[in-house]
Amino acid sequence: MKTILLATVAAAFAVVSVFGQTAPESEEKASTAASTNASAKPDAAVTAEESAPTGIDKIKSDIEKLAACARNKSLTWTISVMHENDMFAHTDCDYTAGTKISWISPDLTDFREAGVFPDEIYKFSDYLPFIHEKAVQRNVAINIGQNMYTPEDTETTNPDPTDRPYCGWLYLGIAFHNKTEKWLDIVEMNMGVIGSWSMAHETQDFIHEKVRHCPTCNGWSHQIGNEPVVNIVWERKMRYWRLGDTYGPAADAIAHLGGSLGTLYTYANTGFTLRCGWNLPMDFGTTTIRIAGDVNAPASGDDPRLRGSRRWGIHFFGDVDGRAVARDGTLDGNLFRDSVSVDKLPFVMDVSGGTSIVIGSWKISYAEVARSKEFKTQKTERHVFGSITVSYTY
C-alpha cells in the first residue's frame, strides 16, 4: 500500500512537470503550423511523437525509483544478537556476561501493522508518550535476554557480604520506535525475573563446564532472591550533524537522553556517540546491552545494507553514557523482601570504543567497554568487558 501511494504521488508530480514543459511548446508549434504551408505539418507531427515518449519515460523512472526506495525501507526486518563478557578483559566478576536477541520490524505507518502482538498491547501503547508524532517511520521490536553478575571471589561458598551479590536477570522486552533519519524515540516495556528463576546459575555452569572448560562459581546459593521485575524505559537519540554521505568517507555525532522507571532499574541517563569511516550506515550507532538500546536497524533506504551496490563499509566509534542511579536491583537486592545487598554509588559511567563493518546485509561490531565503580566497597575503580553485536537485515 505504501509503495502504491508513493508511486501515485510520483506519477502526479511527473505528469504536472511534463505538461508544464510541453504546453508552451505545443502552442508555439500550433502558431508556426498556421503560418507555414502544409508541407511543414508532417515535421510538426514527428516532433510531437518524439517528445511524448520522453514524458512517459520520466514518469516510469520516477515510479521505479520511489517504489524501490519504499521496498528497501519498508520490507526489511533486522535481527541482532549481542553478547558481552568480561573474559575479553581476562576477568570473571561484577557484570560478567550478558546475551540479548532483538528483532526490529519493517518501517510502519501504524504500530498495529506489525501484527505480532495481541491488540491489548497496542491499546496500551496508545497511552505511552513520545511515540505518536505524525509523518514519521515506526517500528516494533521484541527483545529477550539474560544478564549475570558475580562477586570478585567466586571460589568461596560463603561470599563476602561487602562484595557484589550473585544475581541473574532474565527478561522479555516489547519496544516501540518512532523515528526519522535525524532522531529516534524508543519506549520499551520490559518484564522479567531475578534470582534462581533467571537460570543464570545453570547458564554460567554450562558455559564454564562445556565451552570454556574452567572452574564454576561456588556461591550461587547466596544469590539475590526470586522476584518479578518490571521497567518502562524511554530513550531519544538525536543525530546532531553528519559530514559526507553514505558513499565514501563520512562522520556523524549522535546524542542520547533517557530514563528508566521500574522495580529493577530507576535512573536518568545521557551521553553521545561519535562515528567516522567509509560508507557509514544510516542507523543510530551501536550500543551496549541495555533496555531501549536497539538501534541497528537502517533509518534510510540509502543505508549500505539496503542499496543495490557498494554494500560494504567500515567505521570506528566512541561512546559515552552516564547514569544517575536511584535504584539498581542487582546491587540493592530485592524490593519486596530482605536479601543480600551493597551500597551503590549514585553516578555510573560507561566509556567504550570499537569498530563496525558492514558486509552486504550484515553489520558486525566489537567494542571494549570500561564501566566506572558501581558500589562503595568495590575493590576496583572500573570494570572492563567486551561487547559483540551481529545484525542481519532481511
C-alpha positions as CSV (number, residue, x, y, z in Angstrom):
1,M,0.0,0.0,0.0
2,K,2.9,2.4,0.9
3,T,4.6,1.6,-2.5
4,I,1.4,2.3,-4.4
5,L,0.8,5.6,-2.6
6,L,4.4,6.8,-3.3
7,A,4.2,5.7,-6.9
8,T,0.9,7.6,-7.3
9,V,2.4,10.8,-5.9
10,A,5.5,10.4,-8.1
11,A,3.3,10.0,-11.2
12,A,1.2,13.1,-10.3
13,F,4.3,15.3,-10.0
14,A,5.8,13.9,-13.1
15,V,2.6,14.5,-15.1
16,V,2.5,18.1,-13.9
17,S,6.1,18.5,-14.8
18,V,5.7,17.0,-18.3
19,F,2.6,19.1,-19.2
20,G,4.1,22.2,-17.7
21,Q,7.1,21.8,-20.1
22,T,5.2,20.7,-23.2
23,A,2.3,23.1,-23.1
24,P,4.3,26.2,-24.3
25,E,6.0,24.0,-26.9
26,S,2.6,22.9,-28.3
27,E,1.3,26.5,-28.5
28,E,4.4,27.6,-30.4
29,K,4.1,24.7,-32.8
30,A,0.5,25.4,-33.5
31,S,1.3,29.1,-34.3
32,T,4.2,28.0,-36.5
33,A,2.0,25.5,-38.3
34,A,-0.7,28.1,-39.0
35,S,1.8,30.4,-40.7
36,T,3.6,27.8,-42.8
37,N,2.4,25.6,-45.8
38,A,1.0,22.1,-45.5
39,S,4.4,20.5,-46.2
40,A,5.6,21.5,-42.7
41,K,2.8,19.7,-40.9
42,P,4.3,16.2,-41.1
43,D,7.5,17.6,-39.4
44,A,5.5,19.0,-36.6
45,A,3.7,15.7,-36.1
46,V,7.0,13.8,-36.0
47,T,8.3,16.3,-33.4
48,A,5.2,15.8,-31.2
49,E,5.5,12.0,-31.4
50,E,9.2,12.1,-30.4
51,S,8.5,14.2,-27.3
52,A,5.7,12.0,-26.0
53,P,7.9,9.0,-25.0
54,T,10.2,11.3,-23.1
55,G,7.5,12.3,-20.6
56,I,6.3,8.7,-20.2
57,D,9.8,7.5,-19.6
58,K,10.3,10.2,-16.9
59,I,7.1,9.0,-15.2
60,K,8.2,5.4,-15.3
61,S,11.6,6.3,-14.0
62,D,10.2,8.3,-11.0
63,I,7.8,5.5,-10.2
64,E,10.5,2.8,-10.3
65,K,12.8,4.9,-8.0
66,L,10.2,5.6,-5.4
67,A,8.9,2.0,-5.5
68,A,12.4,0.6,-5.0
69,C,13.0,3.1,-2.1
70,A,9.7,2.1,-0.5
71,R,10.6,-1.6,-0.8
72,N,14.0,-1.1,0.6
73,K,12.8,0.8,3.7
74,S,9.6,-0.9,4.5
75,L,10.0,-4.6,3.8
76,T,13.1,-5.4,5.9
77,W,13.4,-6.9,9.4
78,T,16.6,-6.6,11.4
79,I,17.7,-9.2,13.9
80,S,20.6,-8.6,16.2
81,V,22.5,-10.9,18.6
82,M,24.6,-9.3,21.3
83,H,27.0,-10.9,23.7
84,E,29.0,-9.2,26.4
85,N,31.6,-10.9,28.6
86,D,34.4,-9.9,30.8
87,M,36.5,-12.8,29.6
88,F,37.7,-10.5,26.9
89,A,39.4,-8.5,29.7
90,H,40.6,-11.7,31.4
91,T,38.3,-11.3,34.5
92,D,35.2,-13.1,35.8
93,C,33.4,-10.8,38.2
94,D,30.9,-8.0,38.6
95,Y,28.9,-7.8,35.3
96,T,30.4,-11.0,34.0
97,A,28.2,-11.8,31.0
98,G,25.0,-10.8,29.1
99,T,23.3,-12.0,26.0
100,K,20.4,-10.3,24.1
101,I,18.5,-11.1,20.9
102,S,16.3,-8.5,19.3
103,W,14.0,-8.3,16.3
104,I,13.1,-4.9,14.7
105,S,10.1,-4.8,12.3
106,P,10.0,-3.1,8.9
107,D,9.0,0.6,8.8
108,L,5.3,1.1,9.6
109,T,2.8,3.9,9.4
110,D,0.9,2.4,12.4
111,F,2.3,0.1,15.1
112,R,-0.6,-2.3,14.5
113,E,0.6,-3.1,11.0
114,A,3.3,-5.3,12.6
115,G,0.6,-7.7,13.8
116,V,2.9,-9.6,16.2
117,F,1.3,-8.7,19.5
118,P,-2.3,-9.1,20.9
119,D,-4.4,-6.0,20.3
120,E,-4.2,-5.2,24.1
121,I,-0.5,-4.4,23.8
122,Y,-1.3,-1.8,21.1
123,K,-4.1,-0.4,23.1
124,F,-1.7,0.1,26.0
125,S,0.9,1.7,23.6
126,D,-1.7,4.3,22.7
127,Y,-1.2,5.8,26.2
128,L,2.7,5.8,26.0
129,P,4.4,9.2,25.4
130,F,7.0,10.2,22.8
131,I,5.9,7.7,20.1
132,H,2.9,9.2,18.4
133,E,4.3,12.0,16.2
134,K,2.8,12.1,12.8
135,A,4.5,11.6,9.4
136,V,7.4,9.6,10.7
137,Q,8.5,5.9,10.5
138,R,7.5,3.5,13.2
139,N,8.9,0.1,14.2
140,V,8.0,-2.6,16.7
141,A,10.8,-4.5,18.5
142,I,11.0,-7.7,20.5
143,N,13.9,-8.4,22.9
144,I,14.9,-11.4,25.0
145,G,18.0,-11.6,27.1
146,Q,19.8,-12.7,30.2
147,N,22.5,-10.9,32.4
148,M,24.6,-12.4,35.2
149,Y,26.6,-10.8,38.0
150,T,29.1,-12.3,40.4
151,P,31.5,-11.2,43.1
152,E,35.2,-10.9,42.7
153,D,35.9,-14.1,44.7
154,T,33.9,-16.9,43.1
155,E,35.7,-19.8,44.8
156,T,34.3,-19.4,48.3
157,T,30.9,-20.9,49.1
158,N,30.3,-18.0,51.6
159,P,30.6,-14.8,49.5
160,D,32.0,-11.6,51.1
161,P,28.9,-9.5,52.2
162,T,30.8,-6.3,51.1
163,D,31.3,-7.6,47.5
164,R,28.7,-7.6,44.7
165,P,26.0,-10.1,45.2
166,Y,25.3,-13.0,42.9
167,C,22.4,-12.1,40.6
168,G,20.8,-13.2,37.4
169,W,18.2,-11.4,35.3
170,L,16.0,-13.0,32.6
171,Y,13.8,-10.6,30.6
172,L,11.4,-10.0,27.7
173,G,11.0,-6.5,26.2
174,I,8.5,-5.0,23.8
175,A,9.6,-1.7,22.3
176,F,8.0,0.9,20.1
177,H,10.2,3.1,17.8
178,N,9.3,6.5,16.4
179,K,11.9,7.9,14.0
180,T,13.2,9.9,11.2
181,E,16.7,9.9,9.7
182,K,17.7,12.5,12.3
183,W,16.2,11.3,15.6
184,L,14.8,8.1,17.2
185,D,12.5,7.7,20.2
186,I,12.2,4.3,21.9
187,V,9.8,3.4,24.6
188,E,10.2,-0.2,25.9
189,M,8.1,-2.2,28.3
190,N,10.4,-4.7,29.9
191,M,9.3,-7.6,32.1
192,G,11.4,-10.3,33.7
193,V,12.6,-12.2,36.8
194,I,15.7,-12.1,39.0
195,G,17.0,-14.8,41.3
196,S,17.1,-18.5,40.6
197,W,14.2,-18.1,38.2
198,S,16.5,-16.4,35.8
199,M,18.5,-19.6,35.4
200,A,21.8,-17.6,35.4
201,H,23.5,-20.2,37.6
202,E,22.7,-23.0,35.2
203,T,23.7,-21.0,32.2
204,Q,27.0,-20.0,33.7
205,D,27.8,-23.5,34.8
206,F,27.1,-24.9,31.3
207,I,29.4,-22.3,29.7
208,H,32.2,-22.8,32.2
209,E,32.0,-26.6,32.0
210,K,31.1,-27.3,28.4
211,V,32.5,-24.3,26.5
212,R,35.4,-22.7,28.4
213,H,36.4,-25.8,30.5
214,C,37.1,-23.7,33.5
215,P,36.0,-23.8,37.2
216,T,32.4,-22.9,38.1
217,C,31.4,-20.3,40.6
218,N,30.6,-21.7,44.1
219,G,28.4,-19.1,45.7
220,W,25.2,-19.0,43.6
221,S,23.2,-20.4,46.6
222,H,23.5,-16.9,48.1
223,Q,22.2,-15.0,45.1
224,I,19.5,-12.3,45.3
225,G,16.1,-13.9,45.8
226,N,13.4,-14.6,43.3
227,E,11.3,-11.7,42.2
228,P,9.4,-10.5,39.1
229,V,10.7,-7.1,37.8
230,V,9.1,-4.6,35.5
231,N,10.6,-1.5,33.8
232,I,9.4,1.2,31.4
233,V,12.3,2.9,29.6
234,W,12.4,5.8,27.2
235,E,15.5,6.9,25.2
236,R,15.8,9.5,22.5
237,K,18.7,9.6,20.0
238,M,19.5,12.7,18.0
239,R,21.9,12.9,15.1
240,Y,23.2,16.5,15.5
241,W,25.5,16.6,12.5
242,R,26.8,14.4,9.7
243,L,29.7,15.1,7.3
244,G,29.7,13.3,4.0
245,D,27.0,10.9,2.7
246,T,26.6,7.1,2.6
247,Y,29.1,6.7,-0.2
248,G,32.7,7.3,0.7
249,P,34.1,8.9,3.9
250,A,31.7,10.2,6.5
251,A,31.3,11.1,10.1
252,D,28.4,11.8,12.5
253,A,27.6,12.7,16.1
254,I,24.6,11.1,17.9
255,A,23.5,12.3,21.3
256,H,21.1,10.4,23.6
257,L,18.9,11.2,26.6
258,G,16.6,8.9,28.5
259,G,15.5,7.3,31.7
260,S,14.1,4.1,33.3
261,L,11.3,3.7,35.9
262,G,10.9,0.3,37.5
263,T,11.4,-2.3,40.1
264,L,14.9,-3.3,38.8
265,Y,16.3,-0.1,37.4
266,T,15.4,3.6,38.0
267,Y,17.8,6.1,36.5
268,A,18.3,9.0,34.2
269,N,21.0,8.8,31.5
270,T,22.6,10.8,28.8
271,G,25.6,10.6,26.5
272,F,26.8,10.7,22.9
273,T,28.4,8.6,20.1
274,L,31.0,9.8,17.6
275,R,31.5,7.7,14.4
276,C,33.7,8.0,11.3
277,G,34.5,5.7,8.5
278,W,33.8,4.6,4.9
279,N,30.2,4.0,3.7
280,L,28.8,4.9,7.2
281,P,25.5,3.2,7.7
282,M,22.4,5.3,8.3
283,D,21.4,4.0,11.6
284,F,21.8,5.2,15.2
285,G,25.1,3.5,16.1
286,T,26.0,0.6,18.2
287,T,25.2,0.4,22.0
288,T,26.0,-1.9,24.9
289,I,23.2,-4.2,26.2
290,R,20.6,-2.0,27.9
291,I,16.9,-1.6,27.8
292,A,15.7,0.6,24.8
293,G,19.1,0.2,23.2
294,D,18.1,-1.4,19.9
295,V,19.5,1.0,17.2
296,N,20.9,-1.2,14.5
297,A,18.0,-1.1,12.0
298,P,18.6,1.1,8.9
299,A,16.9,4.5,9.1
300,S,17.2,5.3,5.4
301,G,16.8,3.4,2.1
302,D,20.3,4.5,1.2
303,D,21.9,2.5,4.0
304,P,24.6,0.2,2.6
305,R,22.7,-2.8,3.8
306,L,19.7,-1.9,1.6
307,R,21.0,-0.4,-1.6
308,G,21.9,-2.4,-4.7
309,S,25.7,-1.6,-4.9
310,R,28.7,-0.8,-2.7
311,R,27.1,-2.8,0.1
312,W,30.1,-2.7,2.4
313,G,31.7,-0.3,4.8
314,I,33.9,0.1,7.9
315,H,33.8,2.7,10.7
316,F,35.2,3.4,14.1
317,F,33.1,4.7,17.0
318,G,33.4,6.0,20.6
319,D,30.5,6.2,23.1
320,V,29.9,7.7,26.5
321,D,26.9,7.0,28.7
322,G,26.4,8.5,32.1
323,R,23.7,7.4,34.6
324,A,22.2,9.0,37.7
325,V,21.0,5.9,39.5
326,A,18.2,5.8,42.0
327,R,17.8,2.0,42.1
328,D,19.8,-0.9,40.8
329,G,18.2,-4.1,41.9
330,T,21.4,-6.1,41.1
331,L,23.1,-4.1,43.9
332,D,20.2,-3.0,46.1
333,G,18.7,-6.5,46.3
334,N,15.1,-7.5,46.4
335,L,12.5,-4.8,46.6
336,F,9.7,-6.8,48.4
337,R,11.8,-9.0,50.7
338,D,15.1,-9.0,52.6
339,S,18.1,-10.0,50.6
340,V,21.9,-9.5,50.3
341,S,22.8,-6.0,49.0
342,V,25.6,-3.5,48.9
343,D,25.7,0.3,48.9
344,K,25.6,1.5,45.3
345,L,27.1,4.7,44.0
346,P,24.7,7.4,42.6
347,F,26.6,8.0,39.4
348,V,28.0,5.4,36.9
349,M,29.6,6.0,33.6
350,D,30.4,3.7,30.6
351,V,33.1,4.7,28.1
352,S,33.6,2.5,25.0
353,G,35.3,2.3,21.7
354,G,35.1,-0.1,18.8
355,T,34.8,-1.0,15.2
356,S,31.9,-1.9,12.9
357,I,32.0,-3.5,9.5
358,V,29.1,-3.8,7.0
359,I,29.2,-6.7,4.5
360,G,26.0,-7.0,2.4
361,S,23.1,-7.3,4.8
362,W,25.3,-7.9,7.8
363,K,26.7,-5.5,10.4
364,I,29.3,-6.8,12.8
365,S,30.6,-4.7,15.7
366,Y,33.0,-5.1,18.6
367,A,33.6,-2.7,21.4
368,E,35.7,-2.6,24.6
369,V,33.7,-1.1,27.5
370,A,35.0,0.4,30.7
371,R,32.4,0.9,33.4
372,S,33.2,3.1,36.4
373,K,32.9,1.9,40.0
374,E,29.3,0.9,40.8
375,F,29.3,0.4,44.6
376,K,31.2,1.8,47.5
377,T,33.1,-1.4,48.6
378,Q,34.0,-2.4,45.0
379,K,37.7,-3.2,45.0
380,T,38.5,-1.9,41.5
381,E,37.9,1.6,40.1
382,R,36.5,0.2,36.9
383,H,35.3,-3.0,35.3
384,V,36.2,-3.8,31.6
385,F,34.3,-6.1,29.3
386,G,33.9,-6.8,25.6
387,S,30.7,-6.4,23.6
388,I,30.0,-8.1,20.3
389,T,26.9,-7.4,18.1
390,V,26.0,-9.2,14.9
391,S,23.0,-7.8,13.0
392,Y,21.3,-9.1,9.8
393,T,18.8,-7.1,7.8
394,Y,16.5,-9.2,5.6
